[in-house]
Amino acid sequence: MNDFTYRNSELYAEHVPVRKIVEKAGTPVYIYSHETLLRHYHAFREAFDGYPHIICFALKANSNTALLKVLAKEGCGADVVSGGEFFFAQESGIPPEKIVYAGVGKTEAEIEYALRSRILMFNVESSDELATIDRIAGKLKVKAPIALRVNPDISASTHPYISTGLKKHKFGIPIQDALEYYNLANKLRNVRVVGIHKHIGSQITKVTPFVDALKKVLALADDLKSQGIEIKYLDIGGGLGISYTDEEIPPHPRDLAKAIFPLIKKYDFTLIMEPGRAIVGNAGILVTKVLYLKKNSKKEFVIVDAGMNDLIRPSLYDAYHHIQHVKKNNRRLTPVDIVGPICESGDFLARGRTINHPQHEDLLAVMSAGAYGFSMSSNYNGRTRAAEVLVKGREFFVIRERENYKDLLSGIKIPAFLK
Ligand code: LLP
C-alpha cells in the first residue's frame, strides 16, 4: 500500500496534489503521510499483540514533534539518545515510563534529566557509564533502572556505517563479558537491573540476524536468572529495513514477530522494540525543484535545490533513493546525475540515474526519505533547512517552517570588541 500515488499523471500525497503543497510551502520540502505513519505503527502493534510489549519509536529517524504526537496518541513510546531527544519525546506527550535511553556518551546532565523525569530505563553501554549513573542516582536518592546493551557479535549484513553489533563497533558490552558486568551492576546501591538491550544495526532485510542475536541474548538471560538476576524488559532494538527499491522486500513486522515468538514465549518479559526507519521511512518524501541543467562531454547534471545538507544518505552511505517526477511525462529517458547546490563533489541525490529528461523548474520527488532525512540535515553552506508538511486526507499542515536567514544567526554572539 502506498499513500504517494499518481492520479492523472500527478503525484499525490494521500488526497492532496504535491504541486499544491509546493505552492504553499516551497521547495525543498519534506512531505509526510499521516495515514502511512499510522499504518506502519499499527503493523508493529498488531504483529506483537499477544505478547506484552512497548514500541519505542527511535527518534533519531525523525524527531519532528508533530509526527511524534501522532505516534504518542496511539500509545507509542520512545528510544532516545540525547537529552534533546528526551525533551522532544516529553514535549510530544510520550510518557517517561515508555522512554528508553541508549547511546555511548550520555553526559551527567543528560542522565540527571532523565532520572528526574523517571525514565523507563537506561540502556547502558560501558562500566564507566554504569558508575556515573549509580553516582548521580545516589545524589538524587533514586534507584536508576538499567539494562545493559550487549553486543552479540552478529553481523547485520547491512552498510558498514549502520552496522553496530560486531566486536569492532563502539556499541554495547561484549556479550561474553556481560555476566560480569551484570554482577557488577547488581552490586551497585543506586541501580536496579531491569533489562537487556541489543541493537545490531539498521536497514536489516532478513530476520535471521535478529533471531541469531536474540538466541545469544536469551542464553544470557538464562544465565542471569540462574545467578538470581531477573530480567523484566527484553529490548531487541530496531533495525528492520524498508523497501527503497521494488526489488528489495524486507520482512514485515509480522514476520519478525513470528520468528521470535517461539523463542520468547516461555519467558515473562515485556518486549521492547525500537523501530525507526520501518515506521517513518516510507511515510515521507523530499520534493525538490530543478534549478539548472548542465552537460559536459561525459555527463549530464540536473542541479536541484535540495542538497546533501537536506538529505545526506546518498552522499554518506551511497544510499539509493528512488527519484520520480511530480508530474509524469513522456520525455526521453536519459542517464543523469541529480546533484545539489552544495560546494562538494559528494553532493548528489543520485548518480547515473535514468529518468525522463528533467527540465528547468520540474519538481522531483525523492522517495523513502522520511527516516534519517530531515533529522540528519544541517545548515552547511549557509543553507536554511527545509520545511516539513504533514498530509492528512485532503488537508495538509506545515509542521516546520522553512528556516530563514535570521534563524541561521540564532545563538551567535558578537564580542563587544567587534561591535
Ligand atoms: N535503536 C538503537 C539503539 C539505534 O542505534 C537505532 C539506529 C535504532 C534503534 C533505530 O534503527 P532503525 O529501526 O531506524 O533501523 N543514519 C542511518 C541509520 C543510523 C541508525 C542508527 N541507529 C541511515 O540513514 O541509514
Boltz pocket constraint, residues with backbone or C-beta under 6 A from the ligand:
constraints:
  - pocket:
      binder: B
      contacts: [[A, 58], [A, 60], [A, 61], [A, 79], [A, 102], [A, 161], [A, 162], [A, 199], [A, 201], [A, 202], [A, 203], [A, 237], [A, 238], [A, 239], [A, 240], [A, 274], [A, 275], [A, 276], [A, 277], [A, 278], [A, 313], [A, 317], [A, 371], [A, 372]]
      max_distance: 6.0
